[in-house]
Amino acid sequence: MRVDLHSHTVFSDGDLIPAELVRRAMFLGHDAIAITDHVDMTNLEYVVTNLVKAVDLSDDHIKVIPGVEITHVPPSKIAEIARRARKLGAEWIVVHGETVSEPVAEGTNLAAATNPDIDILAHPGLITEKEAQAAADNDVVLEITGRMWHNITNGHVACMARRVGAMMVVDSDTHSPENLMTEEMAMKVALGAGLTMEEASRAVRVTPYEVIRHL
């Protein structure tokens, strides 16, 4: 069992075409995978119109969800990019949060957390309690990430999410084949972030299934 809601292909900076990404995810026991390539206002249409075709890779063993990761877009533009992505057919909207490993614009976390049209705030770095509370209020899921460097603030993200009751999921942020995680590895990432066994199990085995139930 495994649902991964953050991954990349050759349509942005990933190494794999969608078919190979999906096949490798199936091999590791995934029930669903969201393909969420990086977008801004310049490549949005190209990426989404191609990723919606990846739905054809779904079969009885895996569900493929076409999405985007809105990345390094000025905070004031995030809502418009999300709206356009939905209109083009994106079913899953991730925002590239204020990771400490990249110069993401201040205000990105809050712009995502206050927008109910956003599904996941990815690797939000040193997220504030106010931002985490906004995410909880708007059903924006906070990500515990397996991605190197982004993951150095996982413990802080978990602490803020716990404090305000925000939902958490564990994603791989896959760019290369070796980034995909089994359920066992996802549990280790969750526990390493300081989640209890009960919290980790919910973040890996329950919440991901709940949030894609409507898709």
C-alpha positions as CSV (number, residue, x, y, z in Angstrom):
1,M,0.0,0.0,0.0
2,R,1.3,3.4,-0.9
3,V,0.0,6.7,-2.3
4,D,2.6,9.3,-3.4
5,L,1.2,12.7,-4.1
6,H,4.4,14.5,-5.3
7,S,6.6,13.4,-8.2
8,H,8.3,14.7,-11.3
9,T,9.0,13.5,-14.9
10,V,10.8,14.7,-17.9
11,F,8.1,17.3,-18.3
12,S,10.0,19.3,-15.7
13,D,13.3,18.2,-14.0
14,G,12.6,14.5,-13.5
15,D,14.5,11.7,-15.2
16,L,11.7,9.4,-16.2
17,I,8.9,9.6,-18.7
18,P,5.4,9.1,-17.1
19,A,5.1,5.5,-18.2
20,E,8.3,4.5,-16.5
21,L,7.6,6.4,-13.4
22,V,4.2,4.7,-13.1
23,R,5.6,1.3,-13.8
24,R,8.2,1.7,-11.1
25,A,5.6,2.9,-8.7
26,M,3.5,-0.1,-9.4
27,F,6.4,-2.4,-8.8
28,L,6.9,-0.9,-5.4
29,G,3.3,-1.5,-4.5
30,H,1.8,2.0,-5.0
31,D,-2.0,2.3,-5.3
32,A,-1.8,5.8,-6.6
33,I,0.7,8.4,-7.8
34,A,0.3,12.1,-8.6
35,I,2.6,13.4,-11.3
36,T,3.2,17.0,-10.3
37,D,5.7,18.6,-12.6
38,H,7.1,22.1,-11.9
39,V,5.1,24.9,-13.5
40,D,4.9,28.7,-13.7
41,M,3.0,30.9,-16.0
42,T,5.3,30.1,-19.0
43,N,5.0,26.3,-19.2
44,L,1.6,25.6,-17.4
45,E,-0.4,24.7,-20.5
46,Y,2.4,22.5,-22.0
47,V,2.9,20.5,-18.8
48,V,-0.8,20.0,-17.9
49,T,-2.0,19.2,-21.4
50,N,0.6,16.5,-21.6
51,L,0.2,15.1,-18.0
52,V,-3.6,14.7,-18.4
53,K,-2.7,12.1,-21.0
54,A,-0.9,10.1,-18.3
55,V,-4.3,9.1,-16.9
56,D,-4.3,6.5,-19.6
57,L,-1.6,4.7,-17.6
58,S,-4.1,4.0,-14.8
59,D,-5.2,0.4,-14.5
60,D,-6.7,-1.9,-11.9
61,H,-3.5,-1.7,-9.9
62,I,-2.7,2.0,-9.8
63,K,-4.4,5.3,-10.2
64,V,-2.5,8.1,-12.0
65,I,-3.4,11.6,-11.0
66,P,-2.3,14.5,-13.2
67,G,-1.1,17.6,-11.3
68,V,1.3,20.4,-11.0
69,E,3.8,21.8,-8.5
70,I,3.6,25.6,-8.7
71,T,7.2,26.6,-8.2
72,H,8.9,29.9,-7.5
73,V,5.9,31.8,-8.7
74,P,5.4,35.2,-6.9
75,P,3.0,34.7,-4.1
76,S,0.5,37.1,-5.6
77,K,0.3,34.9,-8.7
78,I,-0.2,31.5,-7.1
79,A,-4.0,31.6,-6.9
80,E,-4.3,32.5,-10.6
81,I,-1.9,29.8,-11.7
82,A,-3.8,27.2,-9.6
83,R,-7.1,28.3,-11.1
84,R,-5.7,28.0,-14.6
85,A,-4.2,24.6,-13.8
86,R,-7.6,23.3,-12.7
87,K,-9.2,24.6,-15.8
88,L,-6.6,22.8,-18.0
89,G,-7.3,19.5,-16.2
90,A,-4.9,19.3,-13.3
91,E,-6.5,17.3,-10.6
92,W,-3.9,17.8,-7.9
93,I,-2.2,21.2,-7.0
94,V,1.0,21.3,-5.0
95,V,2.8,24.5,-4.1
96,H,6.6,24.5,-3.7
97,G,6.9,25.8,-0.2
98,E,9.5,27.9,1.5
99,T,12.2,25.2,1.8
100,V,15.3,26.4,3.5
101,S,17.4,24.9,0.7
102,E,16.2,27.3,-2.0
103,P,15.4,31.1,-2.2
104,V,11.7,30.7,-2.3
105,A,9.8,34.1,-2.1
106,E,8.6,35.0,1.4
107,G,4.9,34.8,1.5
108,T,4.6,31.6,-0.6
109,N,3.6,29.5,2.4
110,L,0.9,31.8,3.4
111,A,-0.4,32.3,-0.1
112,A,-0.8,28.5,-0.5
113,A,-2.1,27.8,3.0
114,T,-4.9,30.4,2.7
115,N,-6.1,29.0,-0.7
116,P,-8.6,26.1,-0.5
117,D,-7.8,25.3,-4.1
118,I,-4.3,24.1,-3.1
119,D,-4.0,20.5,-2.1
120,I,-0.5,20.2,-0.7
121,L,2.0,22.7,0.6
122,A,5.3,20.9,-0.1
123,H,8.4,21.1,2.1
124,P,7.3,24.3,3.8
125,G,10.6,24.8,5.7
126,L,10.4,26.8,8.9
127,I,6.6,27.2,8.5
128,T,5.1,29.5,11.1
129,E,2.2,28.6,13.4
130,K,0.0,31.1,11.6
131,E,0.7,29.5,8.2
132,A,0.2,26.0,9.6
133,Q,-3.1,27.1,11.2
134,A,-4.2,28.6,7.8
135,A,-3.4,25.3,6.2
136,A,-5.5,23.4,8.7
137,D,-8.4,25.8,8.3
138,N,-8.3,25.4,4.5
139,D,-7.7,21.6,4.3
140,V,-4.2,22.2,2.7
141,V,-2.1,19.2,3.5
142,L,1.4,19.7,4.9
143,E,4.1,17.5,3.4
144,I,6.7,15.5,5.3
145,T,9.2,15.0,2.5
146,G,11.7,12.3,1.6
147,R,13.6,14.7,-0.6
148,M,17.2,15.4,0.4
149,W,17.8,18.9,1.7
150,H,14.2,19.8,1.7
151,N,13.7,17.2,4.5
152,I,16.0,18.9,7.1
153,T,13.0,20.8,8.5
154,N,10.6,17.8,8.6
155,G,10.7,17.8,12.4
156,H,9.7,21.4,12.6
157,V,6.9,20.9,10.0
158,A,5.6,17.9,12.0
159,C,5.7,20.0,15.2
160,M,3.7,22.8,13.7
161,A,1.2,20.5,12.0
162,R,0.6,18.7,15.3
163,R,0.2,21.9,17.2
164,V,-2.7,23.1,15.0
165,G,-4.1,19.8,13.8
166,A,-3.1,20.1,10.2
167,M,-3.2,17.1,8.0
168,M,0.2,15.5,7.0
169,V,1.3,13.2,4.2
170,V,4.6,11.7,3.4
171,D,5.7,12.2,-0.2
172,S,8.8,11.3,-2.1
173,D,9.2,14.4,-4.4
174,T,10.6,11.8,-6.8
175,H,12.9,13.1,-9.5
176,S,14.9,9.9,-10.2
177,P,14.0,6.2,-9.9
178,E,15.8,5.8,-6.6
179,N,13.7,8.5,-5.0
180,L,10.5,6.4,-5.0
181,M,9.7,5.1,-1.5
182,T,8.1,1.9,-0.4
183,E,5.6,2.1,2.4
184,E,8.3,0.9,4.8
185,M,10.6,3.8,3.8
186,A,7.8,6.3,4.0
187,M,7.2,5.1,7.6
188,K,10.8,5.6,8.4
189,V,10.7,9.2,7.0
190,A,7.6,9.9,9.1
191,L,9.1,8.4,12.3
192,G,12.4,10.2,11.6
193,A,10.5,13.5,11.5
194,G,9.3,12.8,15.1
195,L,5.8,11.5,14.4
196,T,4.5,8.9,16.7
197,M,3.7,5.5,15.3
198,E,0.0,6.4,15.2
199,E,0.7,9.8,13.5
200,A,3.1,8.1,11.0
201,S,0.6,5.4,10.1
202,R,-2.1,8.1,9.5
203,A,0.3,10.2,7.4
204,V,1.3,7.2,5.2
205,R,-1.6,4.8,5.3
206,V,-4.8,6.9,5.9
207,T,-4.6,10.6,4.9
208,P,-3.3,10.1,1.4
209,Y,-6.2,7.8,0.6
210,E,-8.7,10.2,2.2
211,V,-7.6,13.3,0.3
212,I,-7.8,11.6,-3.1
213,R,-11.1,9.9,-2.5
214,H,-13.0,12.4,-4.6
215,L,-10.8,12.1,-7.6
